[in-house]
Amino acid sequence: MAFVLRNSVMIHIPKTGGTWAYVGLHEQNLVRMVPWSADNNPHPIAREVSDVFPGVFTFCFVRRPVPWLRSWWADAFKRRGFGMERVRYPPPWADLNRCQAMSFMEFCANYLERCPGVVGRMFDLYTDGVDFVGRNESLPGDLCKALEMAGETFDADRLIATPPANQSASLPLGILGEIPDSIADAIRRAELPLLRKFYPSVAESVA
């Protein structure tokens, strides 16, 4: 889904803090509409949003690839569906569905074998032509910045104080949610184009 505000549209990339943002925006009566996509998971990509809302200020948020993958896997684990409820989704979501496993380690091994770099390719669909791209790691401040750029009227202190929401990766999964540093490094190498675009300082440290 996307969140249509008075002067802007937030494009929601799954697992980047969108639920938290929605709660905070909704509590201030800023959300006017929540359109879904029939084809994209059901989160409309940037092109779909610009087709429906041409010329409107758009923004979204990205996330580092290892935490993003862990959150995606943990959400499926929590639902006990391991991605099977997502089989109708097109690529790149279909690629991730083929990776689902009982442990994050196995999931990552499947990712590296079957669809390395898929997170960056997915982010490209949602960020292409977007006016502002913030980071999950600095979500409260970046959301306020986007709203200010769009000319939205809001209470920044109240928004920042919004409680955490939908934190799948924080579930107590123990060893099932762990991977060695070598696998995390391999993921970062596979997602180097993403890191160069949105996390250049991290990209410089990738061997």
Steps between C-alpha positions, in 0.01 A plus 500: 500500500590868480394780734338798329534820704378854425807604297694180449503121472712267708593191300523213747779253438423200723721445807634856508293641786185582307263368764657728761477793260136423421405492868668832565351664192154356562493624860539854365229448237752545219411187301230568240513172307688167501502364143620146436651348190344205323842379388775602742469331836250704537726805534488723190840577350618850413379483139149400607484783751622761251245377244213555745639811673709682238706790628435426868798497739596138578724347763595158633751325725763234442687269736835324512474163324591261783244642748246526218540131413485400867178695547347347186591149614388562861163632387437179305623296798260687729210430266603133475449531126867528402395710205243259359223760537701717260520259206273719287744788505718575193880541495690609696267376771468160332879466516496553876219249539726232353750568779274445802634259760469404867819686595642834395827327416331270250296790364817701437672204334200468268510874431870491409445205267168595340461879498804696620446873471120474501456753782670771297301412190181524703602833654560637149134440414388707799758780493522580128407864454399549865562848639646395836643166615559468873647219705336264744799547729411869542128464437348754746725785392483411131120476511480846653738631234285351221183650645664841531622482140146415389350788692292278728374639832582269790622478860859374476539422872180296504603315184844412632341370824294239310562158664676224301280289273526169312858418598524151353878484521489561877317172566689268740604250232832401655739303283240470225541871427880507500755495217882514512686814398621326183141462374414858591808615308397291199155663506654847512720413201196373310315823581791733429306706240235570766763597756681728256176679422352539849781413747827614338698492824401136554581416139855628549556241773379204291791288385 
